[in-house]
């Protein structure tokens, strides 16, 4: 099966490294579905690896990667073309990106002067008139809106779609579309695979730590199997050169702090607004008021520093 898609190259940036590990059951299900012409939706939290699953599926279909047991896959004699789109929003950009891919494959002529409805019709016509199956990999499907409905419904009729989304949309106007997908959940990596991923990056990017076991255990703890979070922490570590025990703990604490929204400035702003309103109402010559407000401000600062957890807000997962 010949695959035409955006290439994914090796890079010096750890966060962009395409190294892939695990996910065999998910990949097997995705590839099986696509070979059987079943629309498939990969769901999961941000950073859990949905895009990498799609990229790996493209590589497997292309025959450049043998990550799973190909002998157990259903046979498909029909040639196919895979096209990757990083986002379907906005609709106009989505259609132009898809049209440019079809033009590159010489399945569509120049469309510069076409209106939106004409472009949509031309895309559907080009795919349906082709003798080859089209597999569209569409990332970030959670960004679709009701305006996408008609075009997506037509795409589902002429091509096989593999999409990714944070969840299955329940919005009534889009529910019919999302109900056509077979759902493959993408969850965090198991500790064994996470450990192997960390070991790879530590060796590949020469990350040096005073206590490697402590470093690895802390990264496992804060990332919770999320490859994106893992790469973010490892990238920070790689830029430091060498990490002592205090550096490792600081890295973990800074990672945990990112999960919280600091409410301190909001309290300070509220106190300032209250003070200003009182000054305007009772005049600027009241020294006792200034002393009182200064004392309250200092006390608020102390309370915030001592009971910091009460003045922070941790957003819900996925927010």
Residue pairs with C-beta under 8 A, 6 or more apart in sequence:
1 61
1 62
1 63
1 76
1 79
1 80
2 62
2 79
2 80
2 81
3 58
3 59
3 61
3 62
3 80
3 81
3 82
4 81
4 82
4 83
4 101
4 104
4 105
5 58
5 62
5 82
5 83
5 84
5 137
6 84
8 18
8 55
9 18
10 17
10 18
11 17
13 235
14 201
14 205
14 231
14 234
14 235
14 238
15 231
15 232
15 235
17 201
17 204
17 231
18 52
18 55
19 197
19 200
19 201
19 204
20 52
20 55
20 56
20 65
20 67
21 189
21 193
21 196
21 197
21 200
22 189
22 190
22 193
23 49
23 53
23 56
23 67
23 186
23 189
24 67
24 68
26 42
26 53
26 184
26 185
26 186
27 53
27 56
27 57
27 60
27 67
27 68
28 68
28 69
28 72
28 73
29 40
29 184
30 40
30 42
30 53
30 57
30 162
30 184
31 57
31 60
31 61
31 68
31 73
32 73
32 74
33 39
33 40
33 162
33 182
33 184
34 40
34 57
34 61
34 135
34 160
34 162
35 73
35 74
35 75
35 76
36 74
37 133
37 160
38 160
38 182
39 156
39 160
39 161
39 162
39 163
39 180
39 181
39 182
40 161
40 162
40 163
40 181
40 182
40 183
40 184
41 141
41 162
41 163
41 164
41 165
41 168
41 178
41 181
41 182
41 183
41 184
42 50
42 53
42 54
42 162
42 163
42 164
42 165
42 184
42 185
42 186
43 50
43 164
43 165
43 166
43 167
43 168
43 183
43 184
43 185
43 186
44 50
44 164
44 166
44 185
44 186
44 187
45 166
45 226
45 317
45 318
46 166
46 228
46 318
47 226
47 227
47 228
47 229
48 186
48 187
48 188
48 225
48 226
48 227
48 228
49 186
49 189
49 227
49 228
50 139
50 164
50 186
51 139
51 164
52 227
53 164
53 186
54 84
54 137
54 139
54 162
54 164
55 84
56 65
56 67
57 137
57 162
58 82
58 84
58 137
59 65
59 67
60 66
60 67
60 68
60 70
61 80
61 82
61 135
62 82
78 132
78 133
79 132
79 133
80 132
80 133
80 134
80 135
80 160
81 105
81 130
81 132
81 133
81 134
81 135
82 134
82 135
82 136
82 137
83 98
83 101
83 102
83 134
83 135
83 136
83 137
84 137
84 139
85 94
85 97
85 98
85 101
85 136
85 137
85 138
85 139
86 139
86 140
87 93
87 94
87 139
87 140
87 143
88 94
88 138
88 140
88 141
88 143
88 144
88 148
88 152
89 140
89 143
89 144
89 145
89 148
91 116
91 145
91 147
91 148
91 151
92 116
94 148
95 116
95 119
95 120
95 123
95 151
96 119
98 123
98 136
99 108
99 111
99 119
99 122
99 123
102 108
102 123
102 126
102 127
103 109
103 110
103 111
107 126
107 127
107 130
108 122
108 123
108 126
111 119
111 122
114 122
120 150
120 151
120 154
124 154
124 155
124 158
127 134
127 155
127 158
127 159
128 157
128 158
133 159
133 160
134 158
134 159
134 160
135 159
135 160
135 161
135 162
136 155
136 159
136 160
136 161
136 162
137 162
137 163
138 161
138 162
138 163
138 164
139 163
139 164
140 164
140 165
141 163
141 164
141 165
141 169
142 165
142 166
142 167
142 169
144 152
144 169
144 174
144 177
146 171
146 173
146 174
148 174
149 173
149 174
149 177
152 177
153 176
153 177
155 161
156 177
156 180
161 181
163 181
165 178
166 318
168 178
168 181
168 183
169 175
169 177
169 178
170 178
187 225
188 194
188 224
188 225
188 226
189 197
189 225
189 226
189 227
190 225
191 220
191 225
194 220
194 223
194 225
194 230
195 216
195 220
197 227
197 230
198 216
198 219
198 220
198 230
198 234
199 216
201 207
201 231
201 234
201 238
202 209
202 212
202 215
202 216
202 234
205 234
205 238
206 238
207 215
207 234
207 237
207 238
207 243
208 241
208 242
208 243
209 215
209 237
209 242
209 243
209 247
209 248
210 242
210 243
210 244
210 245
210 247
210 248
211 245
211 248
214 245
214 248
215 237
215 243
215 248
218 248
218 249
218 251
218 252
219 230
219 233
219 234
221 252
222 229
222 233
222 252
222 255
222 256
223 229
223 230
223 233
229 255
232 255
233 251
233 255
236 251
237 243
237 251
240 247
243 251
259 314
259 315
260 312
260 313
260 314
261 312
261 313
261 314
261 315
262 311
262 312
263 311
263 312
263 313
264 304
264 311
267 300
267 304
267 311
268 297
268 300
271 293
271 296
271 297
271 300
275 293
278 289
278 293
279 289
282 289
303 311
304 311
